[in-house]
């Protein structure tokens, strides 16, 4: 599956992981588990989680922590692939 196909499939996905004021550390295990069950996962980064950083920066950090590819970010939502 190429990058464009992942983006098309991600469009209809529901957000299944929310990152809040506890930060990305609190969702690493959950995201890792979800990526083990399915190849694409959509994550919403709430304002408290961003704490002055961009969604792209936080999503890139999270992708590194779970050894996944960051497919795209839109607004405050990111899509991960493994």
C-alpha positions as CSV (number, residue, x, y, z in Angstrom):
1,X,0.0,0.0,0.0
2,X,1.5,3.3,-1.0
3,X,1.3,6.6,0.8
4,X,-1.6,8.0,-1.3
5,X,-3.6,4.8,-0.6
6,X,-3.0,5.1,3.1
7,X,-4.2,8.7,3.0
8,X,-7.4,7.6,1.2
9,X,-8.1,4.8,3.7
10,X,-7.3,7.1,6.7
11,X,-10.0,9.6,5.5
12,X,-12.8,7.4,6.7
13,X,-11.2,6.2,10.0
14,X,-12.5,7.3,13.3
15,X,-10.1,8.7,15.9
16,X,-9.3,5.9,18.4
17,X,-6.6,7.6,20.5
18,X,-6.8,11.0,22.1
19,X,-3.7,12.7,23.5
20,X,-4.7,15.0,26.4
21,X,-3.0,16.9,29.2
22,X,-1.0,13.8,30.3
23,X,0.9,14.0,27.1
24,X,2.1,11.5,24.6
25,X,3.8,9.3,27.2
26,X,0.4,8.2,28.4
27,X,-0.7,6.9,25.0
28,X,2.4,5.2,23.7
29,X,1.4,1.7,24.9
30,X,-2.2,2.2,23.6
31,X,-1.1,3.3,20.2
32,X,1.4,0.5,20.0
33,X,-1.3,-2.0,20.8
34,X,-3.7,-0.6,18.3
35,X,-1.0,-0.6,15.6
36,X,-0.5,-4.3,16.3
37,X,-4.2,-5.0,15.6
38,X,-4.6,-2.8,12.5
39,X,-2.3,-1.0,10.2
40,X,-3.7,2.5,10.3
41,X,-4.6,4.5,13.5
42,X,-5.9,8.0,13.8
43,X,-4.9,10.1,16.8
44,X,-6.3,13.5,18.0
45,X,-3.9,15.8,19.8
46,X,-5.9,18.0,22.1
47,X,-4.7,21.6,22.9
48,X,-3.4,20.6,26.3
49,X,-1.2,17.9,24.8
50,X,0.5,20.3,22.3
51,X,1.7,22.7,25.0
52,X,3.1,25.2,22.5
53,X,4.5,22.7,20.0
54,X,3.0,22.0,16.6
55,X,0.9,18.9,15.9
56,X,3.5,17.8,13.4
57,X,6.3,17.9,16.1
58,X,4.3,15.9,18.6
59,X,3.1,13.4,16.0
60,X,6.7,12.9,14.8
61,X,7.8,12.2,18.4
62,X,5.0,9.8,18.9
63,X,5.7,8.0,15.7
64,X,9.4,7.5,16.7
65,X,8.3,6.1,20.1
66,X,6.0,3.4,18.6
67,X,8.2,2.7,15.6
68,X,5.5,3.7,13.1
69,X,5.3,5.9,10.0
70,X,3.5,9.2,10.3
71,X,1.3,9.2,7.2
72,X,-0.1,12.7,7.6
73,X,-1.3,15.4,9.9
74,X,-4.4,17.5,9.4
75,X,-5.3,20.2,11.8
76,X,-4.7,18.5,15.2
77,X,-5.1,14.9,13.9
78,X,-2.4,12.5,12.9
79,X,-2.5,9.2,11.1
80,X,0.1,6.4,11.9
81,X,0.9,3.3,9.9
82,X,2.8,0.2,10.7
